[in-house]
Amino acid sequence: MAAAHEREDDPWGEPPEYRRDRLAAAFVTSLVAWTLDVPMREMAARRRSTAAASRGRQVAIYLAHVTLAWSMSRVATAFGRDRTTASHAIHVVEDLRDDAAFDALLTALEASIRHACEAPAAA
């Protein structure tokens, strides 16, 4: 007997909240890639890549944690990373926010993510 969360269109039997989190992580990653002008294939790389791609991944992880109010474990799962990797990324980006221009960029990205992730108004 199939689990309650399994659906015919979901061959992996993944709970819907995991799928939704992965989609949100992909959205945040895409937004960061576009903003920082980093190719998405580099942002999605599982291994070491350019410094720009690594920084972009760190920013995406940070934004998901802060803007979506996700725990480090949830962020790590959604991005397919280890919790300690997510923790490191968050601390690195927090330190970088001391730069006014970088802080302004993150503030704008946070606003964009919040706007995009708002629940649609009831008709």
N, C-alpha and C positions, 0 to 999 in steps of 0.2 A: 504494500500500500504506500502511495506517495505521501510525503510530508505535506502539511497544510500549505507551506509556502512555495511548493513546486508548482510550476505551470508548464503547459505544453510549449510555450514560446521561450522557456528558459531551460535549456537542456542541462545546465549545471545544477539546477535545484537551489540556486542562490537566493537567500532571503531578499525581498524587494529593497530593504533599507541599504543593503550592501551595494546593490546595483545603483541605487540613487546616489550613494556616497561616491562611488567610482565615477559616475557621470558628473557630479559636482566638482570632483578633483580634476577631471579632464577639462571642464569649463574654465576653472581657475588657472590651470596650466596653460591652456590656449590663450587666455587673456594676457597672462604674463609673457608668454612667448611673443605674442604680437606686440605688446608694449615695449619689451626690451629688444625686439628685432632679433630673436634667437629662433632658428629653425625648430619646428615642433619635433622632428625626428631626433634632434639632439636633446631636447628637453625630456623626451620619453626614453632615452637610452638607459639601460640597466647598469652599464659599466661607466667607468670614468670617461668624461668627455671634456669639452672646452670649459674654461673657467666661467664664461658667460652662461653656458647651459647649467652648470652646477649652481651658480648664483640664482639663476632663474628658478630652478627646482626648489632651492631654499626659500625663495620669496613666495612661491606658490604654496608650499607647505605652511609657511608662516601665515599667509593670508587665510588659508582654510581654518587654521587654528583660531586666529583672532576674529575674523569676520563671520565665520560660520559657527563659532563657539564650540568647536570640536575638541575633544580630549586628544592628548598626544597619541594614545593608542588608536583612536578612531582615524586620526589623520594618517598615521603610519599604515593602517590597513587600507584606507582609500587610495593612497599613493603607492601601495605595494612596497613599502620600505619598512625597515626595522624601527621600533619605537625610539631607540637611542639616536638613530639617524634623524628622525623627526625632531627630537629634542635639541640636537645639535643645530639643525637648520633654524629653529625658532630662536635660539640664543644668538646665533650669528646675525640674523636679521634684526633682532632687537638692538644689538650693539651698533649696527649700521644706521639705525634711525637717528643717531646723533647728528648725522649730516642733514642739514635743512632741506636740500634739494631731494635727497633720497626719501626723507620723511614725507615731503609733499607728494612725491610720486606714489608712495604707499597709501597715503590718505586718499588720493584720487582713485586708486585701484580698489581700496576698501569700499568706497562709495559706489563704484560701479558694480561690485559683487553684491553688495547689499540690495541695490536697486534691482539687479537681475534675479536675485533669489527671493524677492518678496513674493508672498502669496498673492495670486491674482485677486482683484476685488470681485466680490460677489455681484452678480448681475441683478 
